[in-house]
Amino acid sequence: MAEGAVQVEQHARALNDLMSEMGKVLVGQEAMVSRLLIGLLSDGHVLLEGVPGLAKTLAVRCLAQAIDTGFSRIQFTPDMLPADVIGTEVFNTREGTYSIKKGPIFSNLVLADEINRAPAKVQAALLEAMQERQATIGDATYPLDDPFLVLATQNPIEQEGTYPLPEAQVDRFMLKVKVSYPSKEEERKIVDRMAGGQPEPQVSKVIDPAMIGEAKRGVEQVLVDEKVRNYVVDLVHATRDPSGAGVKDLDGMLEMGASPRASIYLTKAAKAHAFLQARTYATPHDVKNVALDVLRHRVVLTYEAEAEGRSPEEIVERILAGVLVP
């Protein structure tokens, strides 16, 4: 166990170096970067939501630059077709044969930029790739590269020209991270760094896919006590039956609760969070730290709750406060 603890500490130090390298360009987005690393270590896709200009795309690009691995960017637009994402068969008129032209989904880190500006049929093209880690073009199915991670950005659905993601699509994302405005001090640093007349800082490669693979295997070995596992299940069940879990005043507010996939992702995310803290075991604090990002997009409010101005975040926070911590 002592040897395992040393390896965890070494990997955690390397991942902190990765965060520091990204911090050369990003200002005040430590929470977002942490969630990107949790997704990377857990093989879980990440959805970043926020108004334009909050460095969502820049964060994903910096992560790709800091890791020596493949990267592709897909700019989603209203006139896109599924073939623009997955690829298509191309007919060679001279030889009378078909060849396969693979789309940008065939990479390691895939940035799906402004994913909710494309229609549902294009969004659905990602379903097989995200869940099965394969893509079908014509009659053939092709495995995707390893590692494979979709890091998507979206604008709030109140923005003009957006299409809400289908529930099945949203559920494929391990984490949904709300990106907020920087503080006044952070914004001043951004102005000095990006508009001060100096060359923009660049991110160097500080980690390779082999080390990421070792870290992912280390995350799998993080211990989760039975009480912590029960706590995870209690939280997820509370999204389906709040009163049965002892959470008061939520009756009639939840149209749909989280699926068992939420329990799986919540456990994996808690293990990755513990790993980033250089620990070989997960605690209820790790679960609570990631629970909002795992659950906020998996609870569907009733019409009455929405009319009262409730939000999924508020509901999840009340569940976290109401469920007994072991």
ZITA-V201436 format. One record per residue. N is the residue number from 1. SS is DSSP state (h for helix, s for strand, l for the rest). PHI is phi in degrees with one decimal (NA if undefined). D_FIRST is the distance of its C-alpha to the first C-alpha in whole Angstrom. Layout:
# ZITA-V201436
N	SS	PHI	D_FIRST
N	SS	PHI	D_FIRST
This chain:
# ZITA-V201436
1	l	NA	0
2	h	-62.3	4
3	h	-62.8	5
4	h	-62.7	5
5	h	-64.6	6
6	h	-65.1	9
7	h	-63.5	10
8	h	-61.2	10
9	h	-63.8	12
10	h	-63.8	14
11	h	-66.9	15
12	h	-62.2	16
13	h	-65.0	18
14	h	-64.4	20
15	h	-70.6	21
16	h	-68.1	22
17	h	-62.8	24
18	h	-62.3	26
19	h	-63.5	27
20	h	-65.5	28
21	h	-64.2	30
22	h	-65.7	31
23	l	-67.7	32
24	l	-63.7	35
25	l	-107.4	37
26	l	-86.6	36
27	l	-123.8	37
28	l	69.5	35
29	l	-122.0	34
30	h	-61.1	30
31	h	-64.4	30
32	h	-64.4	31
33	h	-63.0	29
34	h	-59.8	26
35	h	-67.9	27
36	h	-62.3	28
37	h	-69.7	24
38	h	-61.9	23
39	h	-62.2	25
40	h	-62.7	24
41	h	-75.2	21
42	h	-108.0	22
43	l	56.1	25
44	l	-116.4	27
45	s	-72.4	30
46	s	-125.5	31
47	s	-112.4	35
48	s	-104.2	36
49	s	-120.9	39
50	l	177.7	41
51	l	-66.9	45
52	l	-59.8	46
53	l	94.0	45
54	l	-103.3	42
55	l	72.4	40
56	h	-65.9	38
57	h	-63.8	39
58	h	-62.3	38
59	h	-63.3	35
60	h	-66.2	34
61	h	-63.6	36
62	h	-64.0	34
63	h	-60.8	31
64	h	-65.4	32
65	h	-69.3	34
66	h	-79.6	30
67	s	-113.3	29
68	s	-80.0	30
69	l	-149.5	31
70	l	-72.0	34
71	s	-148.3	36
72	s	-140.1	39
73	s	-122.7	41
74	s	-116.2	43
75	s	-90.5	46
76	l	-79.4	47
77	l	-136.4	50
78	l	-62.6	53
79	l	-99.2	54
80	l	-73.9	51
81	l	-119.5	51
82	l	-54.8	48
83	h	-63.1	49
84	h	-68.1	48
85	h	-100.8	44
86	h	-84.4	44
87	s	122.5	46
88	s	-155.6	50
89	s	-90.1	52
90	s	-113.1	54
91	s	-89.3	57
92	s	-94.1	59
93	l	-67.2	63
94	l	-70.0	63
95	l	-97.3	61
96	l	67.8	61
97	s	-127.5	58
98	s	-104.5	55
99	s	-126.9	52
100	s	-97.2	49
101	s	-110.1	48
102	s	-74.1	44
103	l	-87.7	44
104	l	-68.5	42
105	l	-67.0	39
106	l	-84.5	38
107	l	-155.0	36
108	l	-87.3	32
109	s	-104.1	32
110	s	-114.0	36
111	s	-92.3	37
112	s	-94.9	40
113	s	-82.9	42
114	l	52.2	44
115	h	-60.8	43
116	h	-88.4	45
117	h	-99.5	48
118	l	-103.6	49
119	l	-67.9	50
120	h	-60.4	48
121	h	-64.9	49
122	h	-77.2	47
123	h	-58.8	44
124	h	-66.1	44
125	h	-63.0	44
126	h	-83.6	40
127	h	-58.6	39
128	h	-62.5	38
129	h	-63.6	37
130	h	-72.3	34
131	h	-89.2	33
132	h	-94.8	34
133	l	55.6	33
134	s	-152.0	36
135	s	-137.6	40
136	s	-108.7	43
137	s	-123.9	46
138	l	66.6	49
139	l	-99.3	48
140	s	-111.6	45
141	s	-114.7	42
142	s	-121.3	39
143	s	-71.2	36
144	l	-90.2	34
145	l	-66.3	32
146	l	-121.2	28
147	l	-76.5	27
148	l	-131.7	30
149	s	-145.3	30
150	s	-97.9	33
151	s	-114.0	34
152	s	-107.0	37
153	s	-117.8	39
154	s	-147.6	42
155	l	-87.5	45
156	l	-55.1	45
157	l	-65.9	47
158	l	-73.3	50
159	l	-73.1	51
160	l	-66.5	54
161	l	83.0	53
162	l	-111.0	50
163	l	-118.9	49
164	l	-59.2	46
165	l	-69.9	44
166	l	-60.8	44
167	h	-56.7	41
168	h	-64.1	40
169	h	-72.1	39
170	h	-62.1	38
171	l	-66.4	35
172	l	-72.1	34
173	s	-84.2	33
174	s	-63.6	29
175	s	-127.0	30
176	s	-118.2	34
177	s	-108.7	34
178	s	-86.4	37
179	l	-98.9	37
180	l	-104.3	40
181	l	-66.9	42
182	l	-73.1	41
183	l	-72.2	42
184	h	-61.2	45
185	h	-66.1	43
186	h	-65.0	41
187	h	-65.9	44
188	h	-64.1	46
189	h	-63.4	43
190	h	-62.7	43
191	h	-62.9	47
192	h	-62.5	46
193	h	-77.6	44
194	h	-99.0	46
195	l	-129.4	49
196	l	-95.4	50
197	l	84.9	51
198	l	-95.3	48
199	l	-59.1	46
200	l	-66.1	44
201	l	-63.5	40
202	l	-116.7	38
203	l	-95.9	35
204	l	-97.9	33
205	l	-76.1	31
206	l	-120.3	27
207	s	-151.3	25
208	s	-117.5	25
209	h	-58.9	25
210	h	-62.4	22
211	h	-68.7	20
212	h	-61.6	21
213	h	-61.6	20
214	h	-63.8	16
215	h	-64.6	16
216	h	-63.0	17
217	h	-66.9	15
218	h	-66.6	12
219	h	-62.5	14
220	h	-62.5	14
221	l	-88.4	11
222	l	-63.9	11
223	s	-79.5	11
224	s	-123.8	15
225	l	-62.3	16
226	h	-58.4	19
227	h	-64.8	21
228	h	-69.6	20
229	h	-62.0	21
230	h	-63.6	24
231	h	-63.1	25
232	h	-58.8	25
233	h	-64.2	27
234	h	-61.2	30
235	h	-62.7	30
236	h	-66.8	31
237	h	-65.2	33
238	h	-66.8	35
239	l	-74.4	36
240	l	-99.3	38
241	l	-139.8	39
242	l	-58.9	39
243	h	-64.4	41
244	h	-66.2	39
245	h	-92.0	36
246	l	85.6	38
247	l	-95.2	39
248	l	-86.4	42
249	l	65.6	45
250	l	-113.7	44
251	l	-62.5	46
252	l	82.3	48
253	l	-101.0	46
254	s	-111.9	43
255	s	-77.3	45
256	s	-148.2	42
257	l	-96.8	38
258	l	-77.3	35
259	l	-85.7	34
260	h	-57.2	31
261	h	-59.3	30
262	h	-64.3	29
263	h	-63.2	27
264	h	-64.1	25
265	h	-66.5	25
266	h	-64.7	24
267	h	-66.9	21
268	h	-63.5	20
269	h	-65.3	22
270	h	-64.0	20
271	h	-64.4	16
272	h	-65.7	18
273	h	-63.7	19
274	h	-63.0	16
275	h	-61.8	14
276	h	-66.2	17
277	l	-89.5	17
278	l	64.6	13
279	l	-114.1	11
280	l	-97.5	9
281	s	-143.3	11
282	s	-100.9	15
283	l	-120.8	18
284	h	-57.3	21
285	h	-61.7	22
286	h	-62.0	21
287	h	-63.3	23
288	h	-65.5	26
289	h	-64.0	25
290	h	-103.0	26
291	h	-61.4	28
292	h	-62.3	31
293	h	-72.4	31
294	h	-81.5	30
295	h	-102.1	32
296	l	-60.0	35
297	l	-97.4	37
298	l	-111.6	36
299	l	-108.1	38
300	s	-112.1	42
301	s	-82.2	45
302	l	-75.0	48
303	h	-61.1	51
304	h	-64.2	52
305	h	-65.3	48
306	h	-65.3	49
307	h	-64.1	53
308	l	-82.5	51
309	l	82.5	49
310	l	-72.7	46
311	l	-130.4	43
312	h	-57.0	40
313	h	-61.9	38
314	h	-63.3	40
315	h	-63.0	39
316	h	-63.7	35
317	h	-61.1	35
318	h	-69.4	37
319	h	-67.0	35
320	h	-62.8	32
321	h	-76.2	34
322	h	-93.0	35
323	l	-83.2	32
324	l	-64.4	30
325	l	-88.1	27
326	l	-69.6	24
